Amino acid sequence: MSDKNPNPVRGPMHDALAVFLGKWRAQGTSYGYTDQDGPDPRANGVPWTSRHTGRWHTGEYFLVQEEQALPGGQVFDTLSIMGVDPETGAWFARCFENHGYYRHYAVTREGPTWRLSGEHERATITFSDDNRTQTIAWEWRPKGAWLPLCDRIVVRED
């Protein structure tokens, strides 16, 4: 509990996170950890498949997402918590993955497009009008310049 806001109030910004709820499956291409030094940083991509779920944590202040992915056949699992910081009024995402990395992202939204911005990675997630499809583009900065990390099309299963 924060001293500045001892009684968080659930509101429209929490409700907006509901677009991430449900069961989803994804296909796409992962470029991270491949050779991206040539003229086309997408030239050596490997297939990406994943399934993920989004659910409310009790109280519906925080959205919990779990993703099980196989980029290039390798296991990549993430656990993410999204919410609204009661002190700043801004969305955030905190992500933990099976290789021991932890990331904090500032989250913004313009219409159907959500952006996650972090020090090492960033993503653009655009929802279709019927909220049945997400188009996701992740980028990373392994050597100072932003490069494509993975591109995915995510389809709702439920």
N, C-alpha and C positions, 0 to 999 in steps of 0.2 A: 504494500500500500504506500503511496506517495504522500508526503507531507503537503504538497501543493494541491493535490486533488484526492482527498481521502475517500471520496465516494464516486468512482467512475460512473458515468452515465452512458448507457447504450443508446446509439442513435443511428442516423442514416448512413454514416460512414461504415459502421459495422454491417448494416444491411447490404451495402454494396459488395462486400466480400462474398456474398452468397453465390455470385457467378462461378466461383471455384468449387462449389459443393458437388458431390456426386462421384460416380465411377467413370474413369476415362481410360482410353488406350491411345498410344501415340506411335507414329512411325516417322522416321526422318533420317538425317545424316549427322554424324558427329565428326568434328574436325579436330577437336582437342587431342593432343598427344599424338598427332600425326605430323608429318613433315609439312610445315606451312611456309617454308622459306622460299619457295619458287614463286613464279609470277601469279599463280592462282592459289590462294590459301585454302580453297575448297577442293582442290584437285585430288587429294588423298583421303577423302572422307570414308567413314565406315558406317554400316547400317546402324540405326538406333531404333530399338523397340522398347516400349515401357507401358506400364499400367500404373495409374495413380488414383488415389481417392482423396476427397476433401470432405471434412465433417466439422461440425461445430464442437468445440470443447464445451462442457457444461457451463451454462450461463450465456452462451452465444456472444461472448466478447472476443474470442479468439478462434480462428479457423486453423484446423490441423490438417496438413497434407502429408501423405506418405506416397513415395514413388519408388517402384522397383523397375530399374532400367537395365538394359543389356547393350550398351554401345560397343559395337565390334565384338560382341559375345562376352564382354567383361561385366561383372556385377558392379552396379552403381546404384546404391539405395540412398534416398534422402528423406529426412523428416523436416518439415517446415511448419513454422507457426507464423500466422499473419494476424495483425490486429491494428488497433489505433492507440497511439501513445497518448495517454490522458494529459500529459504535461504540454505536449506540442500540438496535439490535434492532428498529427500526421500519421499516415499508414506506415507500417514497417513489416518486414519479413525477416525471420531468423531461420537459417537453414543449417542442418547438421547432416553430414554424410558419412557413409561407412568407411571411408579412408581417413577419417579423423579431422576433416576440415569443418570449420564453422564459419558461416558468412552472415553478415548483417547487411540488409538492403533497405534503402529508402524506397518507398513505393508511391507512385503517382498514377493518376488516371486522367485521360482525356477521352470522353465518350466510351467506346468499346475497347479502347487500347490502354493497357496497364504497362507501366515501366518499373522495373526493379533496377536500382542503381547501387552498385557497390564499388569498393576500391579495386577489386580484381576482376569482377564479372558484372555484366549487365544484361538485361533481357527486355524484349518487347513482346507482349502477349496481346493479341487482338482476338476478340470474341466475335463470332458471327452474330447476325441479327437475332437468330433463334436460340442463341446460347447453347448450340450443340457442337460447335467446332471452335477450337483455339488454334491460331497460327502463332508459333513461338519461334523467335530468333534470339539465341544467346550469343554473346560475344565475350571474349576474355582478353586480358592484357598480359601475356607471358613475358614480353620483352619491351614494354613501353608503348607499343602501338596496339590499338584494338583490332582483333582478328575474329573471324567467325568461330564460334565454339560448337554450336549445333543448331540445326533447323529442324522443326518438327511440326507436324499436323496432328492435333489431338482431337479425338472424337468421343463424345459422350456415349457411355454404354447403358446408362439407365434413363 
